[in-house]
Amino acid sequence: MPTFMVTMHFTDQGIRTIKDAPKRVQAARDLGKKLGIEIKHIFLTAGESDLVAFVETQLGDNIAKFALVLSAAGNVHTRTGRAWTEAEFMKIVSELP
């Protein structure tokens, strides 16, 4: 199943209400289920992003909907990208002309 990486940056609202994070994570998991997305991992990160989530879904449109709803809540700004596993990466490389 295709994997996507969702990087998130807290908004001012999101960091002011950080103690609500457990509720927001559960709401994101519930939203994911509704959209056919499985949240595999969520990490608090240091550096450019505040959070990174790795999610799986069959349809790329679902990840766009997911990111839009998360951003619309006002707690994070999101960026998404497709991620390939090491095995998928090796397969791609082996098929190069």
N, C-alpha and C positions, 0 to 999 in steps of 0.2 A: 504494500500500500504506500502511496506517495507520502513522504514526510516533509513538513514545512517547519521552518524556524520563524517564530514570532518574537521580535525584540521589542521591548517596551521601555518607555521613559515615563517616570511619574510626572504628572502635571502638578501645579501648585496645590490644587484640590486633592490630588491623590496622595501627596506627601503629608499634607495637613491632617488627613483622615487615615493615616497608615494603619492605625489600630483596627480598622475595618477590613484589613487585608484578608483575614481568614474567610469572611463572608463573601468578599469579592472573588476570591479564588473558587469557592464553591459555586458561586453564580456563573463564573466562566466555565466550569466543568459542566454545569447544567445546560448552559447555552450550547456548548460543544455537542453534547448528546443530541439536542434538538436539531442541530445542523449536520449531524453525521460525522462529527469530528471527535477523535479520541485524543485527549491531552495525555501524552506519555510522560513528560517531565516538565517541571517548572523550577527554574533556578533564580535565586537572587544573585546578581552579578556585580562585580566591580569593573569600572572602565566606562566605555561609551554607553552601555545600556544598564538599566536598573534591574530588569528582569528578562529572562529568555525562556520561552516555552517551545518544546518540540511536540508537534501534533501530527496526527495522521488522518487523512481523508482521501476518499476516492476522487472527489471533484474539487478542482481549484476554485470554482465559484463559492464553495462553502467557506473556504478560508477567507475570501474577500468579505463575505457577509459577517463572519466571526470578528474580523479586525474592525470593521465599520461599527458594529454594535459595541465592542469593547471601547473604542475611541469615543463614541457618542456618549458613553456614560460619564466621561469627563475626568477619569482618574489616571489614564495613561494615553500616550501617543504610541502608535504601533508601526512597525515595519515588518514585512513578511518576505520570505524567500524560500525557494525550494531547496531541500537538503537531500543528498544522496548518501546512502550508507557506504562503508568501505567496499563491500562486495559489489554494490551497484557501480561504484566508481571504477573498480577494477574491470568490470564487464564493459563499461563504456570505453575504457582505455584499450581493452583487447580488441574492440571492434573498429578502432581507428584505421583509416586507410594507410 
